[in-house]
Amino acid sequence: MNYLVAMEAAWLVRDVENIDDAIGVAVSEAGKRLNDKDMDYVEVEVGATTCPACGEPFDSAFISADTALVGLVLEMKVFNAESVEHAQRIAKSEIGGALRDVPLKVIETVEFAEDEEPPTENVE
């Protein structure tokens, strides 16, 4: 079967003063490292965190002492995997190989048929 595997990555950005800059640098750096390995098939977006007080989502980024931790969501289509676990291992191995020393966690895996596109909604 075919799967869309979404992973969360923790990206550290140094010497930034605001959230928008931190997000831009994190997405750009992750994209560059993936593209250097010819992995332009991996989608990179900023993640979302739910506010504990109001329940509204906001960008997953936090700055302290001019250093930011940005939560990224990385999505990859895996074709002809034997199972959900197999698809997750493939995606984690591929992306983890390009993004060495970046913590990764599988957050969702969605199965899709060969003759259809995977869901286009953002996976959170």
C-alpha positions, 0 to 999 in steps of 0.5 A: 500500500501507499502511505503519507507519513508526517513527522515532527522535527525539532529545529534549533535556530541561533541568533534570531530576534523574532518568531517569523525570522526563526520560522523562515530560517528553520524551513529554509535550512531544512529545505536546503539539507533535503534538496542537497540529497535530492529529496524535493519530494519531502514537504516542509512546513512549520508545525502548529501547537494548540494553546492550552488556554484558548485551544487555538493553534499557533506556530510551533516556535519559541525563542529564548536568549536569541535561540529558537526551537521551531517545530517543523512538519515533514511529509513524505509519500511512501509507495508499496510499503508492506505495512504502516510500520514499514512506511514509517521506518522508510520515511524516518530512515530517508529523512533522518539520513538527510537531517542528521542530529535532528530529532524526528517523531512520526505524528501521523500515517495515512493510507491512500490508494495507488489511483488517488492522491493522499489527503491534502489537508495539513497533518497535525 
